[in-house]
């Protein structure tokens, strides 16, 4: 990569990291830094246009949109990180098993993965959440389990290229266990791919979470989740009331774009290549 191109990618990484840090701070400090309550109804202030008092305006129940966007970061950051971590960990374990042992184990896991990935991710998440409910663990499992098989496929392809390396053969000659070889010899050499996969899954999980919330099957009221805000207010667009929808939508877009700016820079730098 040319120096000029890498400088552009580096700037993209810094911008993405700064946006992600901002939303993470909002997730941690939300209620403390929000100018108003994110859930308190004030019917005397409903649908106020953006102003100095309410920079993002108010919604149809008089709630301050800026405060709801700030506090709503907690849900998307928490759920997305947990779902991405679960997907990456499970996918890593499955990919190590399939890539190292091959044959029967690879065949069985590949068939299971192909079956699950044949179902669109959002449809799969909808089925799981409908069956298990709207709890935190059900939503994280619904999003993460579906993503894990794509992670496993990527990890498996990396492990297949590594398992015939000399250091693996030496470990086998020393009589090391398969578990030791997978996690002490193969995993350290696949960490770049694992990092890229984890970061990518954060963005995908954020989209999935927002979609579930929009459909009423994710985070439930009165939580000010961004997707839930859009779902509750989008009918107002037909009457020219755009701000209760626009600002949560921009928040989702900025969060996902930040993730992919970071992923793009990591990949162009050779991480996970």
N, C-alpha and C positions, 0 to 999 in steps of 0.2 A: 504494500500500500504506500502511495506517495505521502510525503510529509504533510502536504497541504490537505489531502483528504483525511489523514488521521487527525489533524488539528480540528477539522470540521466535526469528525466523529467524536472527538474528545469534548468539544463544546456541547454536542448533543447529549453526551453522557452526563456532563456537569448540570446541564439544564434539567434533564430527566431526573437526576438524583435530587436536585433542589426542589422540584415539584413534589416528588415522592416524600421528601423530608417534610415539606410544608403540610401535606395531607396527613402524614404520620403525627406531626405535632397537633394538628386539629383533632385527630382521633384520640390523642392522649389528654389534651387540655380543653377539648371542645366546650363543655359547659362553663368553664372558667373564663374563656376568652370570647364567647358568643355575647353580643350586645344585649340580646333578649332571651327569654325562655324559648326553647325550640318546640315545646308542646303546648304551652298555655294558649287557650283560645281567647280571642278578643274581637268579638263581632262588630265592635265600633270601629275597628281598623281594617276591615276586610278589603282585599284587593286594592290596596294603596299602590299607586305607581311608584317606581324607584325614585328615591329622594335622599336628601342628606340624612334625614331621620331613619329611613329604611333604605339603604343603598340598593338592595335587591328587591324592594317592594315587599308586599305581604300577600299571603294566599287567601283562599275563600273563607278561611276561618280566622283571619286576622293575625296569623302567625308570621313572624319575621322570617323571610326566605333566606337571608344571609345567615341567620343563626341556625336555621335548619340544615343549610348546606354545610356549615362548619361542624355541627354536632353529628350530622349524617356521615361524615368521613369515618367515624368510629366503626360503623358496620362494614363498610366496603373494605377498609384496611384490615380489620380483624378477620373477617370471613375469607377474604381473598388470600391473605398470607397463610392462614391455617389450611385452607383447601389446597393451595399450591404446595405447602410443605407435606401434606398427606399424600397428594398425587405423586410428588417427587420421591418420597421415601418408599411408597409401595411400588412405584414403577422401577425404582432402583433395585429393590430386592428381586422383583420378578425378572428384570432384565439381566441381572447377574446370574440368576438360576438358569434362565433359558440360554444365555450366551455361553456360560461355562460348561454346563452339562450337555446341552444340545439334545439331539435325537428325541427320545420319548418326552422328556420334560419340555423341551422347546416346542415340540409338536402340540402337546396338550395346551400349554399356555398360549401358543399362537392361535389355536382354534378358538379358545375362550376370548382372547383379545379381539380377534377379527369379528366375532359375533357381537361383542359389546360395541366396538367401534362402528359397526354397520348401522347402529341406532344413532341418529343425530344427538349430539351432546345435550342440547336443551331438552329434547324429548326424554332422554334417559333420566336427566335430573328431575323433570316433572313427574315421571313415574315413581322415582324413589321418594321424593318429598311427599307425593300424594299418599304413598303407602306408609311412610314412617312418621309423617307429621312435619311441623315447622320448627322443630327445635334446632338449636345451634349445631348439634352433632349430626342431625339428619341432613341439614343443608350442606355442611362441610363434606360429609360422606357422599352425598349425591353428586356434588361437583367434582370432588377429588377422585373418587373411584372411577368415574368415567374417563378422566384425563390420565389416570395412571397407566393405562395400556398403551397410549401413545408414547409416554415417557419410557415405558419398558421396551418398546420396539427400538427406540433410539439407543438406549443403553445396551441392549443386546447386540446391536450392530457394532458398537464400540468394543464390547467385550470379546466378540468373535475375532476382531483384529488384534487384540492384545493377548489372548490366551495361549498363543504359540510363541510368545516372546521368551527370550533366554531366562529372564528372571522368574517367569512362571515355571519353566522346566526345572530350574534349580530348586525352587521351593517344593516341587513335586518329588524330586530326588531326595530332598532332605526329609521327606515323609510328612510334610505339613498337611494339615487337614484342608478339605475343600473350603470350609468356612474361612479359615485363615487366608488362604490364597485369594478368595474373592474380595475380602474386606481389607486385607493388608497389602496385597500385591496389585490387584486389578483396580480397586476403587480409587486409590490415590492418583492413578494415571487417567482416570475418567472424570476427575472432579471438575474440570473445565466444562465438560458437557453437562454435568449435573447442575452446575451453576446457571448455565444458559437455560436449561430446561426449567429450573425452578423460577427464574425470573420471567420466562415466557408464560408459565402457568399462572403467575399472579395476574397478568393482564387478561388472560382467558377466563380466569375465575371471576374477575371483576365484571366482565361482560355477562357471564352466566348468572351471577348474583343479581345484577341489575335487571336482567330479563325475568328471573324468577319473581323478583319484587314487583315488577311491572305487571306480571300476570296474577299477582296476589298470592303466590305460593312460596314466597321467600320470607324475608323479614316482615313481621306483622306490625300494624299500627299499635301504639302511637309512635313507634320508633321512626325517626325522620330519615329513613334510608333514601338514597338518591333515586333509585328506581321506583320506589313507592311514591315519592313526591311526584314524579312524572306521571305515574299511573293515575294518581288522584286528581291531577290538575290538567291533563292534556286536552280534555274536552273544552277547557276555557279558551284554547287557541282559536276556536271558531268565532269567538266573540271579541277577539283582539287582545285578550289577556295572555301575554306571552311570557312574562317574567317568572311566574312560578314553575314553568317548564324549562325555560332556556337555561337558567343558572344551574340547576341540578344536572341537566344534560351536558353543559360545559364542564362541570366538575368531573363527571364520568369520563368524558373525552380527554380531559387533561391528565387524569390518573392513568388511563390506558396508554396514551401517547408517551407519557413519561417512562413507563415501563419499556415500551418498544424502542425508545431512543437509547435506553441503557443496553438493551439486548443487541441492538444494531451495532453499537460501539464495541461491545464485548466480542461479537462474532467477527467484526472487521479487524479486531486486534489479534485474532487467532484463538481466543478463548472458546473452547468447545468445538474447534474445527477438527 
